[in-house]
Amino acid sequence: MVQEAVEERNVNQPEGGLPGEEYGMETPQEIIYNAWKNTPKPILYETSDMKGKQVIKEVDFAIPEENKDYNKTYDGLCNLCGQETNGGIPIKKMFSSNYMDWTIHKEPEATHICKACAFCIGMNPVGRIILFRYPIVAEKILHLCNRKQFREYLLNPPEPPFVMILPTSQKKHLFSKSKVSYSMENYFCNLEEMTISVDGKIKQIITDIEALRGVGFTKDNILSVRIPRSVIKKYKLNTYDFESLILKMENLRKSEMFNLALEVSQKMEEEKAICCLGLTPKMK
């Protein structure tokens, strides 16, 4: 059973990697858990309130070893990730009746989950703080990101290994559905439950979306491939301009990275956006 767990673990290992080498031996939850342990406390999260004012919150996640049901003498496999663990929390104490992801558990006969999985699942009742509420980049340390910060990590990924997760519902545990990235040129990012392969082309995709937003397109306009009336009124759109803008949006939607790029996109300055899209403002 332990050997099968080790073989399962190496499925996402880079080509040429061997058991015991630097890469290929950590699960996403281990990357996240170890990143959290290495992160200076308190962990800070920059966000905005309802009025758009910047707010910095201190985030204190639940500590697995401090869970009242933590069993430091448990020695076996983790029910969820399937890895060997010393110490764990009984599965009956960690999962509610609403939990639906039993089919992805690697060792359904095991009685406990490891500290890494417990950290990713556990909730601190003070403030109801739980991992799935935050966009995260886990590398040497754990980053809790707003959309703008997450965008920067997509454009400039950290040194591997790392894990990137961008939740949209803030209701689902996504860590066990994500993948560990071992390259800065070709890597993975979860947008909710979808694991997306990301490469250098995402820079141009984000640029094109931000240019469209900079001249007045909303995210919904881009999703529906529709030119808003405000843009028609503001710019001298000839037939070529119409066809060019429609084609740009249609081509953007063909990319696997489109929804991810759309989620993190910001508004480009109008002057720069006009230049990127080749538009001409109407004279007042």
C-alpha positions in Angstrom: 0.0 0.0 0.0 2.8 2.4 0.9 4.6 1.5 -2.4 1.4 2.3 -4.4 1.2 5.7 -2.6 4.8 6.5 -3.6 4.1 5.5 -7.2 0.9 7.7 -7.2 2.9 10.6 -5.9 5.4 10.6 -8.7 2.9 10.9 -11.5 3.5 14.7 -11.8 7.2 14.4 -11.4 9.3 16.2 -14.1 11.0 14.0 -16.7 14.2 12.6 -15.5 13.3 13.1 -11.9 14.0 10.3 -9.5 12.5 9.5 -6.1 14.4 11.3 -3.4 15.5 14.1 -5.8 14.6 17.8 -5.2 11.5 17.7 -7.3 8.6 15.3 -7.6 8.3 14.4 -3.9 5.9 17.0 -2.6 2.1 17.2 -2.9 0.4 20.6 -3.5 -0.7 20.5 0.2 2.8 19.9 1.4 4.1 22.9 -0.7 1.3 25.1 0.8 1.8 23.9 4.3 5.6 24.2 4.3 5.3 27.7 2.7 2.9 28.7 5.5 5.4 27.5 8.1 8.2 29.5 6.5 6.1 32.7 6.3 6.6 35.5 8.8 3.6 35.9 11.1 1.2 37.5 11.1 0.4 36.9 7.4 -1.0 40.1 5.8 -3.7 40.2 3.1 -4.2 43.4 1.1 -7.8 43.9 0.0 -10.5 46.6 -0.4 -13.6 47.4 1.6 -17.1 48.0 0.0 -16.1 51.6 -0.7 -12.9 50.6 -2.5 -10.6 51.7 0.4 -7.5 49.6 0.8 -7.6 47.4 3.9 -4.8 45.2 5.3 -6.0 42.2 7.3 -4.0 39.9 9.5 -4.8 36.3 8.6 -4.3 33.6 11.3 -4.9 30.1 9.9 -5.7 27.1 12.2 -2.6 25.2 13.4 -3.1 21.4 12.9 -1.1 20.4 16.0 -3.4 22.6 18.1 -6.5 20.9 17.0 -8.1 19.2 20.0 -8.4 16.0 18.0 -4.8 15.9 16.8 -3.2 12.5 17.4 0.5 12.8 17.6 1.0 9.0 17.9 -0.8 8.2 14.6 1.6 6.5 12.2 0.3 5.5 8.8 -1.0 6.9 5.6 -3.1 10.1 5.0 -6.6 9.3 3.9 -6.6 12.3 1.5 -3.2 12.6 -0.1 -2.1 9.0 0.5 1.3 9.9 2.0 3.0 8.5 5.0 2.5 10.7 8.1 3.5 10.8 11.7 0.6 12.4 13.5 -2.7 13.3 12.1 -6.4 14.1 12.7 -9.2 11.6 12.4 -11.2 12.1 9.2 -14.5 12.0 11.1 -13.4 15.1 12.9 -12.3 17.1 9.8 -15.0 16.6 7.2 -18.6 17.6 7.5 -21.6 15.9 6.0 -21.5 18.5 3.2 -18.1 17.4 2.0 -18.4 15.9 -1.5 -14.9 15.1 -2.7 -14.4 11.6 -1.2 -13.7 10.2 -4.7 -10.3 12.0 -4.9 -9.0 10.6 -1.6 -6.0 8.4 -2.2 -6.3 6.1 0.8 -10.0 5.7 1.7 -9.2 3.0 4.3 -6.9 5.2 6.3 -8.3 6.7 9.4 -6.5 10.1 9.6 -5.3 13.0 7.5 -1.8 14.4 7.7 -0.9 17.9 9.0 -0.5 19.4 5.5 -4.0 18.3 4.5 -5.4 19.3 7.8 -3.9 22.8 7.5 -5.4 23.3 4.0 -8.8 22.1 5.2 -8.9 23.5 8.8 -10.8 26.6 9.8 -9.8 29.0 12.5 -13.2 29.7 14.2 -11.9 33.2 15.1 -12.9 35.1 12.0 -13.8 31.9 10.2 -10.4 31.9 8.4 -9.9 29.1 5.9 -7.5 28.7 3.0 -10.1 28.4 0.2 -11.1 32.1 0.8 -7.8 33.4 -0.6 -6.0 33.4 -3.9 -2.7 31.9 -3.1 0.8 31.5 -4.5 2.8 29.0 -2.4 6.6 28.9 -2.9 9.2 29.3 -0.3 6.6 31.3 1.6 2.9 31.7 1.3 1.4 34.7 -0.5 -2.2 35.7 -0.1 -3.0 37.8 -3.1 -5.5 40.2 -4.4 -6.3 40.1 -8.1 -3.6 42.7 -9.0 -0.9 40.9 -7.0 -1.9 37.5 -8.5 -1.6 39.0 -12.0 2.0 39.9 -11.2 2.8 36.3 -10.2 1.2 35.0 -13.4 3.5 37.3 -15.4 6.5 36.7 -13.2 6.2 33.2 -11.5 8.4 32.4 -8.5 11.2 29.9 -8.5 9.8 26.3 -8.5 8.4 24.3 -7.0 5.2 26.4 -6.4 1.5 26.1 -6.4 -1.0 28.8 -7.7 -4.7 28.7 -6.9 -7.2 31.4 -7.8 -10.7 30.6 -6.2 -13.8 32.3 -7.5 -16.6 30.8 -5.4 -14.6 30.8 -2.1 -16.6 27.7 -1.2 -14.5 24.7 -2.3 -11.3 23.1 -1.2 -9.1 23.3 -4.3 -5.6 22.4 -3.0 -6.0 18.7 -3.7 -7.2 19.4 -7.3 -4.2 21.6 -8.1 -0.7 20.7 -9.4 2.8 21.5 -8.4 4.7 23.6 -11.0 8.4 22.8 -11.7 9.0 25.4 -14.4 8.8 29.2 -14.7 8.1 29.0 -18.4 5.4 26.3 -18.4 3.4 26.0 -15.2 0.0 25.3 -13.7 -2.6 27.6 -12.1 -6.0 26.6 -10.8 -8.9 28.8 -11.6 -11.4 27.3 -9.2 -11.4 23.6 -10.1 -9.9 24.0 -13.5 -6.1 23.4 -13.7 -4.8 25.6 -16.5 -1.5 25.2 -18.3 0.2 28.6 -18.4 3.1 29.8 -20.6 4.6 33.1 -21.8 1.6 33.8 -24.1 -0.4 34.9 -21.1 1.4 38.2 -21.1 -0.1 39.2 -24.5 -3.5 37.9 -23.6 -3.6 40.0 -20.4 -2.3 43.0 -22.4 -5.0 42.7 -25.0 -7.8 42.3 -22.4 -6.5 45.3 -20.4 -6.3 47.4 -23.6 -10.0 46.6 -24.3 -10.9 47.4 -20.8 -8.9 50.6 -21.0 -11.1 52.0 -23.8 -14.4 51.0 -22.2 -15.0 47.3 -22.6 -16.4 45.5 -19.6 -15.4 41.9 -18.8 -18.9 40.9 -19.8 -18.5 42.6 -23.2 -15.3 40.7 -23.8 -16.9 37.4 -22.7 -19.9 37.9 -25.0 -17.7 39.4 -27.9 -19.7 42.6 -28.0 -18.6 46.1 -28.7 -20.4 48.5 -26.2 -22.2 51.6 -27.4 -19.9 53.8 -25.3 -16.9 52.7 -27.4 -18.8 53.2 -30.7 -19.7 56.7 -29.6 -16.2 57.6 -28.4 -14.1 56.3 -31.3 -14.2 56.5 -35.1 -14.9 52.9 -35.7 -14.8 52.0 -39.4 -15.5 48.5 -40.8 -11.9 47.5 -40.3 -12.0 48.6 -36.6 -15.2 46.6 -36.0 -13.8 43.4 -37.5 -10.5 43.8 -35.9 -12.0 44.2 -32.4 -14.4 41.3 -32.9 -11.6 39.1 -34.2 -9.3 40.0 -31.3 -12.0 39.0 -28.7 -12.8 35.8 -30.6 -9.1 34.8 -30.7 -8.7 35.6 -27.0 -11.5 33.3 -26.1 -9.8 30.4 -27.9 -7.0 30.3 -25.4 -7.1 28.0 -22.4 -5.6 30.9 -20.4 -8.4 33.4 -21.4 -10.6 33.1 -18.3 -7.7 33.2 -16.0 -6.3 36.3 -17.7 -9.7 37.9 -17.7 -10.1 37.3 -13.9 -6.9 39.1 -13.0 -6.9 41.8 -15.7 -6.7 45.5 -14.8 -7.7 48.6 -16.8 -4.9 50.0 -19.0 -4.5 53.7 -19.2 -6.7 55.0 -22.0 -3.9 56.7 -24.0 -1.9 53.5 -24.0 -4.9 51.3 -24.7 -5.8 53.5 -27.8 -2.3 53.0 -29.1 -2.4 49.2 -28.5 -5.7 48.8 -30.3 -5.0 51.4 -33.1 -8.2 53.4 -32.4 -8.9 57.0 -33.1 -10.9 59.1 -30.7 -13.7 61.3 -32.1 -13.1 65.0 -31.9 -15.5 66.8 -29.5 
